[in-house]
Amino acid sequence: MHYIAKTISSPHNDEVKALARLVQHSRDRRKEGVMVLEGIHLVESCLHAGGRLARLYLNEAAAGKPEVMGLLEQLPRGTVVVSLPEAVMAKATALSSACELLALCERPAPPAPQRDAARVLLEDIQDPGNLGTILRCAAAAGVYDVFLSKGCVDVFSPKVLRAGMGAHFALRIHEHADLADELRRFGGRKLVTHLEGSSSLYGHDLSGAVAFVFGNEGAGVSDALLSLADARIRIPMPGHAESLNVAMAATVCLFERVRQLEK
């Protein structure tokens, strides 16, 4: 066995209590400099990206599953694996039922963004599902620099990580960014989605360096960022819907860029 095996059987164990706090509270995660990965897929994504696990918690009820055994074989030598009874694992996780694996991974510091490469700027996105979906879409569309304002939900929260489905490990994520400053310094085109935009998304050349700005679910993009845009763009909606969910709008914009690059 190349990993270090431990067992905890009590839900009142201090380590289990500390793990539950990390799952529940962004303040504790930031203080410890970690993120919590729930489930086999996220742990595999982290390992494949070269991430280092500080600790892995194993649901004893899932220990014999082939996919779990295969993942354990991938662990770097010396990784600490703590076995927990399913009832104890359930106490720590925020999920409705205990997952097979739960891991603590070091919160990454992003490298510098690529100069004038395409990017996504997100202002005060509050819903974890929306944020995770946008990250997943950006990774799929090949737009790797994502800037988040201070008002965004914790991008490394368990809910956002689950919605992102591993996208976090493919992106350069820049937290607490000054979006106005980023736009001023960006050398490419700056496009802001707006319900009353003067031009259609489909009338713009998106193949070069472009920054897409998406705003808060309720308030949209602030006036300060709107004033810095080269264009306020709208997504044509010939049907009866008044607007699109922000994650859906981001998907349409980013994959219109993909379509143009494929031409």
Secondary structure, DSSP 8 states (H G I E B T S, - for coil): --SEEEE---TT-HHHHHHHHHHH-HHHHHHHTEEEEESHHHHHHHHHTT--EEEEEEEGGGTT-HHHHHHHHHS-TT-EEEEE-HHHHHHH-SSSS--SEEEEEE--------TT--EEEE-S---HHHHHHHHHHHHHHT--EEEE-TTS--TTSHHHHHHHTTGGGTSEEETT--HHHHHHH--SEEEEE-TT-SEEGGGS--SSSEEEEE-BTTTBS-HHHHTT-SEEEE----SS-S---HHHHHHHHHHHHHHHHH-
